[in-house]
Amino acid sequence: MTIHKIKKYITNPKNASKMVWVTSLFFAFLMIVTSLIIADREYSQNITFLLIMVWLIPFFYFTKKIKK
C-alpha cells in the first residue's frame, strides 16, 4: 500500500472507527503482555502508563477523523 492509499483509507470515518478498535485492542494486548513479562510491579506500572499515553495519540487522531 502506498502512503496515499493509507491516508485515503484512514480519512474515511467508517474506516477510522475500525482503526480505533484495532489500535485499542493492540495496546490492550501489549499492556497484558508487559504486565505478564515484567516481574517488577513498579516498573510494569510505569510501562503501562507509557503505553496508555502512546495509545492516546492515535485514539485522538482517529476520533477526530470520525467526527469530520
C-alpha positions, 0 to 999 in steps of 0.5 A: 500500500502506498502512503496515499492509499493509507491516508485515503483509507484512514480519512474515511470515518467508517474506516477510522472507527475500525482503526480505533478498535484495532489500535485499542485492542493492540495496546490492550494486548501489549499492556497484558503482555508487559504486565505478564513479562515484567516481574517488577510491579513498579516498573510494569506500572510505569510501562503501562502508563507509557503505553496508555499515553502512546495509545492516546495519540492515535485514539485522538487522531482517529476520533477526530477523523470520525467526527469530520 
